């Protein structure tokens, strides 16, 4: 399952990273992995977990294509991970808005 997050064209790599990681902190998520994905060269790929609950929500930012998305592997898909992904997406989108 994949949830695309629209990105304003003016965002920098650091702004996207900051928005993603700040959203995770605000939701009390733990980053269990931060790496790059061989499938998307130059990307940043995160795994987020909430406490001891099962299931991981993944985020991928691919700057070359200016794309950001969340995903849940089919074996980890549950009501909890879906709700967590929706909350994370909303928080990231909020963090990406220009500050007034």
C-alpha positions, 0 to 999 in steps of 0.5 A: 500500500502506498500513500503519495505526499504532494510536495511544493516545488520549492522544497529543499532536501533538508526541508523534506527530511526535517518535515518527515523526521519532525512528524515522526517525533511528534507522533512518538515514532521510532526511526528503526532504519534510515538508509537509501533504496537501491530501487530509487538511487539517491533516495532516503528511506525510513522505517518507523515503528510505534512502541512495541506494536507490530508493523512498520510504516516506511517513508521514501523521499526521492529528490531526483523525481521530487517525490515523497511517499509512505508505504506499508508492506502487505504482511504488515498491513493492519488497521493500526499501521494504516491509521498510523500512516494516515496520521504520519502523512497528515503531520508531514503535510502540515510540516511542509506548509510554509510557516507564516 
